[in-house]
Amino acid sequence: MIPRSARLFTLMFPLVAFLAGGGAAHAQEQSKAPSQVQAAKTDYPQRPVTLLVAWSPGGAVDLLARQLGTVLSKDLGQTIIVENKAGANGTIGHGQVARSAPDGYTAILATNSTFVIGPHLYTKLAYQHERDLAPVSLVAASPLVLAVNPALKVSSVDELLALARKNPGRLNFASGGQGSTSHLAAEQLMALTGTEMTHIPYQGGGPAATAVAAGEVDFAFLDLGVSLPFVTANRFVAIGVSSEKRSDLLPEVPTVAESGATGFEVTTTFSVFVPAKTPEPVIARLNAAVLTALSDDGLKQKLARQGVVVMGTSPDALRDYTSRESERWGSIIKARNITVN
């Protein structure tokens, strides 16, 4: 039975509409000028900057961090060191950055699963996101692909749901970890369709994709960039995309919403944060560098080939986004009674 509160899942933050309406470009222009003025007041940075990724190497966050870091280093004039610190749905790495010196030399490229979902899942985190981390910029967004193992012999979302209804709890799905966007996407699908399937968490999107291809699990929601090589190699079948509209990279694959789950929409977003109390001029300098990097044609083209939509916002815009998303996902987690073991 679908919980009464499942209707909360239809109240998804209209990120795609924001992008389609040029909101990203507007936010970028709005934040660029003041950031550049403030940035002129600091001689930061004077040494390499660590950009922490709270996930395993090979996943979407890791790939984006390395691509972004290469371009950032040109503007900042310093090496960007990408450091992986996986575990506990990104909260271990998140906590490490929260405890770091507030000097701008340690930042994190976080996903919405960590900075808006994690706080609602863990009752004893060693940090408080809003208190211990300061926003820099919303960087990019990516849809998810609903990927199934070929042995399952389903070619559409309708067929997957029919199989799930026939065998309650027997189908299993991988995710990048408990509370990850890929996990919550499956929870939303079950809520909207009245199905029940079994969750098997992995340490990141890369391992989850490999699990689907190897037949360890039946299906998973995976970031588009992670999925594409597997789809091209026919190692699993893409039967849906999580965004409001179809992806240009997989135009033949329908959205999940148009395939039997009306109202379904989930997007992974990536954002940069630094420790709280980092000086405003340093945050402004880093924000300006991120916006400059995201305007780089080479980087935009690389990300577009991975299905990643470039954004770029002011720190205040990211703070507002975080607040809205936190409220939304908190309601969803409560409605589904999702807990972390």
DAJOVEN-V309431 format. One record per pair of residues at least 4 apart in sequence whose C-alpha atoms are under 6 Angstrom apart, sorted by the first residue. I is the first residue (numbers start at 1). J is the second residue. Records with the same first field share a line. If there is no record, write none. Layout:
I->J / J
//
This chain:
1->194
2->191 / 194
5->335
6->191
10->263
17->21
18->23
19->23 / 24
23->27
24->311
27->313
28->32 / 312 / 313
31->314
35->39 / 284 / 288
36->288
38->281 / 284
39->281 / 284 / 285
42->281
48->78 / 79 / 80
49->80 / 105
50->80 / 81 / 82 / 105 / 106
51->81 / 82 / 107 / 108
52->82 / 83 / 84 / 108
53->83 / 84 / 109
54->84 / 85 / 86 / 90 / 93
55->86 / 204
56->86 / 204
57->62
58->206
59->205 / 206
64->68
65->69
69->80
71->293
72->293
73->77 / 78 / 79 / 80
85->93
87->92
89->177
90->114
91->95
95->127
98->132 / 133 / 275
102->275 / 277 / 278
103->278
107->273 / 274
108->272 / 273
109->271 / 272
110->270 / 271
111->269 / 270
112->116 / 269
113->117 / 180 / 181
114->118
116->326
120->330
128->132
129->133
132->276
133->274 / 275 / 276
134->273 / 274 / 275 / 276
135->273 / 315
136->272 / 273 / 287 / 315
137->271 / 272 / 312 / 313 / 314 / 315 / 318
138->271 / 312 / 313 / 318
139->270 / 271 / 311 / 312
140->269 / 270 / 309 / 310 / 311
141->268 / 269 / 308 / 309
142->267 / 268 / 308
143->242 / 243 / 267
144->221 / 222 / 223 / 224 / 241 / 242
145->221 / 222 / 224 / 240 / 241
146->220 / 221 / 238 / 239 / 240 / 241
147->219 / 220 / 237 / 238
148->218 / 219 / 236 / 237
149->212 / 213 / 215 / 218 / 236
150->236
154->159
156->239
157->259
158->260
164->168
165->195
168->196
169->196 / 197 / 198
171->197
172->197 / 198 / 199 / 217 / 218
173->199 / 200 / 217 / 218 / 219 / 220
174->200 / 201 / 208 / 220
175->182 / 183 / 201 / 202 / 208
176->180 / 202 / 203 / 204 / 205 / 208
177->201 / 202 / 203
178->201
179->183
181->185
182->221
190->194 / 195 / 196
202->208
211->216
212->217 / 219
213->235 / 236
224->307
225->306 / 307
230->235
231->236
240->253 / 254 / 255 / 256
241->255 / 256
242->255 / 256 / 265 / 266
243->265
246->251 / 254 / 255
247->251
256->261
257->261 / 262 / 263 / 264
283->287
291->312
300->304
303->308
304->308
313->317
322->326
326->330
333->337 / 338
//
